[in-house]
Amino acid sequence: MTPVRARAHATPPWRDLALAAVLASLIAIRIPGPGTPLLFAFGLLCIAFLGPLIASRREYQPWILLFLAGVGGASVAIIVNGAAVSSIPTSQPFRLLVYTGALVAWKTIWRCTWQSMTAGIAIGIGALWLQTANTGSPEATWKYALAFPVCLMVLLFVDSTKRGSLLAGFCVATLAITALFFAHRTMALILIAALVIWSVARRRQQLSRTALFLCAGAFLAIAQVLISSVPQLAEDGALGATLQRSFAQNQERSSNVILGGRSELPVSLSAALESPVLGSGMTPQADTDILNRATGFAQELGVAVNDATLRTWINPSSGAVSAHSAIMEFWIVGGALGLIVGIVMVIAFARALRPNRSLITGSLGFTFLLTCSLWDLFFSPYLTGRDLVLAFAVCLVGASVSQDRKAESEPRASGPDFPTPHEPLRSTFV
């Protein structure tokens, strides 16, 4: 056992959980008063910390340098466009930089294990959402304060054995059915996708290429049947009154399932085209030009434009455009450099998952984490506490790419080079 591994295992688990929970709770998200300068100052410290690290680690330079360039450019775009400096900490790219830098520091200084850090993040997310339980909807409170943190913690600590893996799979399937029954379709889709990806990945070594193609084809066929039949059954009331109301409301907003049940893509594209290179600095107001251009995009995409659609497109409290996803918000606020941040994340995910199947075969919890992070990038503009989850996934992917390049340059030892989810990451950030 190396000294790093010995120190990591000697770290008290409660301290790991406490540190990560404090990180999630104290780094304020859109909290007025001291929260903004605190976040801004912490972001500058993260940049100062990551700079020497990148300079000394050649394998990080291509991707993280591009990521930091996008974050810095998006932050500068906010000032160039006349917005206040206090707006920078509320931008998605800057917050991701803060959390990524904080997690790197947590891993480097305190030798926290990935498992305990993730569990602490789950606790922090629950704490953040419980603080807003009085102002948020019961559905959002249930999903983020209870279902997501509890599910992530159970998966991380239960599926370390074969029997535990079966139990974790059963729990995920049960929770997915429960979420669908109560019309929490996003949570149900994330859970089902994570379960399918994890199950196929675990059996990939036992399946031929033909069998894999057959499995993929069968899954797509079943998904198409469900997409075609379930909404109609729900709208007819065959699946209960709760799902009937949920699907009826979705049908009013959008008729295109490719949009993930969200109708904000046309207005997001229209807002991004206002200043596609430099960005708007902040989410623009929904003026006549933006709405007219968005209506044209909506007609091409098959999205019905009515009063319900307009209420979805425009933030009722501020009158600003509602972004369709985190990537679209990167583009709208930070311009081309902000869009680079999202694109680099997606490329890093793809590069990491392709050669390192141990990321998704070893733990259903990590599969759930990565699936949720990708979902947030493409379909969720309201990351809130899940900024931390996305930042964690960025760290994990960066570590995976680093380990993959290290393995290519060094003789291959026996056993997998990438650590299992329940082992500390060796020498990646050291």
VOGU-3710 file (C-alpha; in Angstrom, 3 decimals, decimal comma):
1> mtpvraraha> 0,000/0,000/0,000  1,431/3,352/-1,037  1,731/6,185/1,478  -0,965/8,158/-0,357  -3,375/5,249/-0,158  -2,544/4,694/3,503  -3,240/8,330/4,318  -6,472/8,254/2,344  -7,751/5,218/4,216  -6,623/6,736/7,528
11> tppwrdlala> -8,742/9,839/6,960  -11,786/9,726/9,267  -14,905/9,267/7,100  -16,879/11,715/9,215  -14,369/14,461/8,427  -14,667/13,820/4,699  -18,443/14,020/4,941  -18,339/17,130/7,115  -15,895/18,975/4,846  -17,858/18,229/1,690
21> avlasliair> -21,170/19,095/3,353  -19,723/22,398/4,577  -18,443/23,076/1,054  -21,915/22,480/-0,362  -23,688/24,569/2,252  -21,383/27,557/2,826  -20,391/28,428/-0,744  -23,530/30,439/-1,350  -25,550/30,053/-4,552  -27,474/33,202/-5,466
31> ipgpgtpllf> -27,543/34,243/-1,794  -27,475/38,066/-1,406  -25,197/39,953/0,940  -21,829/38,345/1,790  -22,461/35,351/-0,477  -21,443/37,125/-3,710  -18,018/38,505/-2,652  -17,287/35,246/-0,823  -17,905/33,228/-3,966  -15,935/35,687/-6,103
41> afgllciafl> -12,943/35,601/-3,750  -13,049/31,824/-3,591  -13,119/31,653/-7,394  -9,947/33,750/-7,609  -8,272/31,414/-5,120  -9,315/28,439/-7,253  -7,756/30,036/-10,340  -4,555/30,724/-8,382  -4,534/27,114/-7,167  -5,251/25,513/-10,540
51> gpliasrrey> -2,721/27,632/-12,481  0,498/26,110/-11,047  -1,133/22,664/-11,032  -1,842/22,818/-14,762  1,622/24,216/-15,496  3,247/21,248/-13,738  0,934/18,542/-15,129  1,267/18,264/-18,893  -1,591/15,791/-19,273  -4,081/18,376/-18,006
61> qpwillflag> -3,140/21,161/-20,390  -5,203/20,420/-23,543  -8,588/20,084/-21,854  -8,466/22,016/-18,603  -6,683/24,974/-20,200  -9,496/25,170/-22,745  -12,024/24,814/-19,930  -10,411/27,636/-17,937  -10,176/29,810/-21,058  -13,890/29,389/-21,588
71> vggasvaiiv> -14,664/30,161/-17,946  -12,421/33,217/-17,916  -13,754/34,450/-21,247  -17,346/33,998/-20,141  -16,616/35,972/-16,971  -14,911/38,771/-18,931  -17,876/38,858/-21,325  -20,141/39,744/-18,417  -18,068/42,862/-17,655  -17,585/43,789/-21,343
81> ngaavssipt> -21,339/43,753/-21,852  -21,809/46,277/-19,056  -23,056/43,978/-16,317  -21,929/44,446/-12,740  -18,964/42,475/-11,445  -21,318/41,031/-8,839  -23,058/39,157/-11,688  -20,006/36,971/-12,335  -20,493/34,602/-9,363  -24,034/33,826/-10,509
91> sqpfrllvyt> -22,887/32,685/-13,970  -22,816/28,939/-14,530  -19,223/28,750/-15,914  -17,792/30,669/-12,968  -19,645/28,565/-10,398  -18,423/25,384/-12,067  -14,858/26,701/-11,879  -15,303/27,425/-8,175  -16,636/23,983/-7,347  -14,149/22,155/-9,560
101> galvawktiw> -11,246/24,001/-7,959  -12,643/23,384/-4,488  -13,016/19,657/-5,101  -9,484/19,432/-6,508  -8,214/21,152/-3,353  -10,301/18,822/-1,172  -8,778/15,819/-2,916  -5,212/17,143/-2,831  -4,988/18,652/0,652  -7,238/16,403/2,722
111> rctwqsmtag> -6,915/13,177/0,666  -10,665/12,645/0,692  -11,857/9,559/-1,147  -14,172/9,994/-4,113  -16,835/7,970/-2,349  -16,912/10,081/0,808  -16,718/13,333/-1,161  -19,722/12,299/-3,233  -21,670/11,331/-0,137  -20,843/14,677/1,446
121> iaigigalwl> -21,969/16,477/-1,701  -25,257/14,586/-1,536  -25,696/15,769/2,059  -24,926/19,328/1,002  -27,452/19,226/-1,830  -30,093/17,976/0,570  -29,258/20,768/3,026  -29,457/23,447/0,336  -32,842/22,284/-0,871  -34,246/21,847/2,621
131> qtantgspea> -33,378/25,512/3,238  -35,699/26,456/0,362  -38,419/23,938/1,239  -40,819/26,709/2,229  -40,425/28,579/-1,073  -39,913/25,690/-3,478  -42,533/23,298/-4,771  -43,112/19,982/-2,931  -42,078/18,113/-6,096  -38,715/19,894/-6,301
141> twkyalafpv> -38,097/19,466/-2,578  -38,860/15,739/-2,783  -36,626/15,219/-5,808  -33,546/17,180/-4,755  -33,684/17,165/-0,955  -34,683/13,511/-0,540  -34,663/11,324/-3,644  -31,412/12,464/-5,254  -29,105/12,638/-2,186  -30,508/9,482/-0,571
151> clmvllfvds> -30,355/7,524/-3,820  -26,760/8,587/-4,492  -25,575/7,729/-0,978  -27,316/4,343/-0,945  -25,846/3,418/-4,325  -22,317/4,436/-3,344  -22,291/2,500/-0,083  -24,406/-0,534/-1,017  -23,205/-1,788/-4,394  -19,653/-2,739/-3,390
161> tkrgsllagf> -20,496/-6,466/-3,446  -22,364/-8,678/-5,899  -25,318/-9,044/-3,550  -25,221/-5,320/-2,869  -25,226/-4,614/-6,615  -28,409/-6,637/-7,061  -29,963/-4,779/-4,129  -28,887/-1,434/-5,585  -30,391/-2,332/-8,958  -33,654/-3,330/-7,300
171> cvatlaital> -33,722/-0,067/-5,314  -33,109/2,018/-8,445  -35,839/0,217/-10,381  -38,283/0,644/-7,490  -37,452/4,333/-7,110  -37,825/4,866/-10,879  -41,304/3,303/-10,835  -42,226/5,398/-7,796  -40,940/8,593/-9,439  -42,891/7,845/-12,622
181> ffahrtmali> -46,049/7,114/-10,639  -45,828/10,530/-8,972  -45,099/12,179/-12,359  -41,420/12,954/-11,623  -40,500/11,983/-15,157  -37,018/13,514/-15,229  -35,892/11,603/-12,156  -37,457/8,408/-13,514  -35,670/8,778/-16,868  -32,299/9,433/-15,201
191> liaalviwsv> -32,689/6,378/-12,962  -33,805/4,110/-15,806  -30,993/5,306/-18,088  -28,389/4,767/-15,350  -29,741/1,272/-14,671  -29,670/0,286/-18,360  -26,159/1,682/-18,952  -24,789/-0,005/-15,838  -26,430/-3,368/-16,600  -25,184/-3,520/-20,192
201> arrrqqlsrt> -21,693/-2,338/-19,217  -21,335/-5,048/-16,564  -22,166/-7,750/-19,102  -20,246/-6,307/-22,006  -17,345/-8,716/-21,592  -19,774/-11,648/-21,718  -21,652/-10,442/-24,810  -20,566/-10,597/-28,433  -20,721/-7,538/-30,647  -23,817/-8,940/-32,337
211> alflcagafl> -25,515/-9,396/-28,966  -24,656/-5,819/-28,005  -26,209/-4,501/-31,219  -29,298/-6,632/-30,602  -29,559/-5,305/-27,036  -29,210/-1,722/-28,260  -31,800/-2,302/-30,987  -34,234/-3,910/-28,550  -33,786/-1,054/-26,090  -34,420/1,562/-28,800
221> aiaqvlissv> -37,481/-0,339/-30,029  -38,917/-0,606/-26,519  -38,149/3,072/-25,889  -39,933/4,046/-29,108  -42,985/1,995/-28,152  -43,049/3,586/-24,703  -42,605/7,091/-26,139  -45,468/6,464/-28,556  -47,886/4,690/-26,227  -47,304/5,927/-22,669
231> pqlaedgalg> -48,247/9,595/-23,324  -51,500/8,556/-24,988  -52,332/6,140/-22,172  -51,528/8,835/-19,617  -53,633/11,470/-21,373  -56,558/9,028/-21,515  -56,307/8,565/-17,738  -55,291/4,897/-17,882  -52,215/5,533/-15,699  -53,898/7,660/-13,045
241> atlqrsfaqn> -54,989/11,249/-12,590  -51,534/12,543/-11,555  -49,806/11,395/-14,732  -52,783/12,521/-16,792  -52,390/16,115/-15,558  -48,607/16,031/-15,979  -48,672/14,818/-19,577  -51,516/17,183/-20,470  -49,473/20,157/-19,239  -46,438/18,945/-21,186
251> qerssnvilg> -48,528/18,578/-24,353  -49,593/22,223/-24,022  -45,987/23,387/-23,863  -44,348/21,146/-26,449  -45,163/18,390/-28,901  -41,548/17,444/-29,529  -40,171/14,766/-27,188  -36,633/15,383/-28,497  -36,580/18,569/-26,435  -36,748/16,502/-23,256
261> grselpvsls> -40,203/17,792/-22,384  -38,942/21,399/-22,386  -40,075/24,042/-24,863  -37,400/26,685/-24,149  -35,010/25,642/-26,934  -36,435/28,050/-29,570  -36,270/31,091/-27,301  -32,810/30,046/-26,060  -31,502/29,857/-29,636  -33,048/33,230/-30,371
271> aalespvlgs> -31,435/34,798/-27,292  -28,044/33,262/-28,100  -28,136/34,713/-31,636  -28,437/38,215/-30,156  -24,690/38,074/-29,469  -23,379/34,626/-30,454  -19,656/35,498/-30,199  -19,276/37,821/-27,207  -22,384/36,757/-25,308  -24,963/38,948/-23,620
281> gmtpqadtdi> -23,220/39,058/-20,242  -26,474/38,096/-18,577  -29,736/36,498/-19,635  -31,451/39,109/-21,864  -34,979/40,413/-21,493  -37,564/38,722/-23,691  -38,187/41,568/-26,160  -40,242/41,485/-29,358  -37,325/40,617/-31,668  -36,287/37,628/-29,564
291> lnratgfaqe> -39,847/36,320/-29,285  -40,576/36,726/-33,013  -37,392/34,891/-33,950  -38,156/32,209/-31,350  -41,632/31,699/-32,819  -40,064/30,954/-36,199  -37,706/28,400/-34,639  -40,622/26,845/-32,754  -42,590/26,310/-35,952  -39,616/24,537/-37,537
301> lgvavndatl> -39,179/22,311/-34,453  -42,876/21,496/-34,139  -43,366/23,299/-30,828  -46,833/24,725/-30,281  -46,673/28,418/-29,352  -49,520/29,475/-27,068  -50,003/31,303/-23,794  -48,570/28,378/-21,816  -45,484/28,339/-24,057  -44,890/32,060/-23,590
311> rtwinpssga> -45,189/31,681/-19,816  -42,493/29,006/-20,047  -40,248/31,121/-22,265  -40,323/34,210/-20,039  -39,229/34,265/-16,404  -42,293/35,679/-14,597  -40,258/37,404/-11,883  -37,630/39,127/-14,057  -39,020/39,108/-17,599  -35,797/37,526/-18,854
321> vsahsaimef> -35,510/34,624/-21,273  -35,641/31,142/-19,724  -32,706/29,026/-20,915  -33,364/25,488/-22,120  -30,252/23,942/-20,562  -26,945/24,657/-18,894  -25,113/24,549/-22,242  -27,549/27,054/-23,747  -27,068/29,348/-20,739  -23,285/29,103/-21,216
331> wivggalgli> -23,753/30,287/-24,812  -26,271/33,040/-24,045  -24,248/34,569/-21,199  -20,642/33,881/-22,216  -20,858/33,726/-25,994  -18,537/31,451/-27,944  -16,150/30,980/-25,021  -19,027/30,046/-22,744  -20,185/27,502/-25,311  -16,660/26,068/-25,355
341> vgivmviafa> -17,018/25,256/-21,649  -20,019/23,027/-22,292  -18,544/21,428/-25,421  -15,278/20,604/-23,646  -17,235/18,925/-20,853  -19,143/16,746/-23,310  -15,955/15,795/-25,195  -14,220/14,980/-21,914  -17,117/12,748/-20,873  -16,972/10,882/-24,189
351> ralrpnrsli> -13,177/10,469/-24,092  -13,212/9,247/-20,518  -16,074/6,772/-20,808  -14,786/5,129/-23,985  -11,470/3,672/-22,724  -12,364/3,457/-19,024  -15,390/1,214/-18,706  -14,545/0,717/-15,036  -16,160/4,120/-14,439  -19,586/2,640/-15,126
361> tgslgftfll> -19,070/-1,069/-14,513  -17,805/-0,733/-10,956  -20,608/1,221/-9,333  -24,218/2,005/-10,131  -23,809/5,107/-7,985  -21,154/6,543/-10,298  -23,248/5,681/-13,343  -26,139/7,571/-11,770  -23,827/10,514/-11,036  -22,521/10,773/-14,601
371> tcslwdlffs> -25,961/10,261/-16,157  -27,450/13,009/-14,002  -24,567/15,355/-14,870  -25,002/14,841/-18,612  -28,762/15,296/-18,246  -28,221/18,609/-16,454  -25,939/19,821/-19,237  -28,473/19,193/-21,988  -31,892/19,521/-20,358  -31,684/21,484/-17,096
381> pyltgrdlvl> -31,093/25,236/-16,790  -31,612/25,154/-13,015  -28,528/23,368/-11,678  -28,673/24,980/-8,208  -27,073/22,542/-5,766  -26,275/20,106/-8,553  -23,505/22,439/-9,699  -21,487/20,429/-7,212  -22,450/17,164/-8,860  -21,407/18,456/-12,249
391> afavclvgas> -18,125/19,774/-10,861  -17,454/16,402/-9,258  -18,088/14,683/-12,573  -15,667/17,086/-14,279  -12,991/16,172/-11,723  -13,681/12,479/-12,180  -13,503/12,704/-15,964  -10,311/14,748/-15,827  -8,767/12,168/-13,527  -9,824/9,390/-15,894
401> vsqdrkaese> -8,240/11,069/-18,920  -5,069/11,654/-16,920  -4,894/8,015/-15,834  -5,549/6,839/-19,391  -2,655/8,885/-20,777  -0,414/7,747/-17,950  -1,263/4,123/-18,729  -0,354/4,638/-22,402  3,088/6,011/-21,505  3,971/3,434/-18,827
411> prasgpdfpt> 4,212/-0,382/-18,865  0,853/-1,955/-18,106  0,776/-3,563/-14,658  -1,545/-6,371/-13,671  -5,084/-5,309/-12,812  -6,970/-2,159/-13,785  -5,059/1,132/-13,704  -8,091/3,234/-12,866  -9,142/2,884/-9,226  -12,404/1,303/-8,272
421> pheplrstfv> -15,091/3,629/-6,904  -14,247/2,625/-3,340  -10,502/3,295/-3,636  -8,751/6,669/-3,443  -7,405/8,159/-6,655  -3,630/7,775/-6,627  -1,299/10,605/-7,639  -3,747/12,250/-10,024  -3,809/15,625/-8,277  -0,502/15,236/-6,444
//
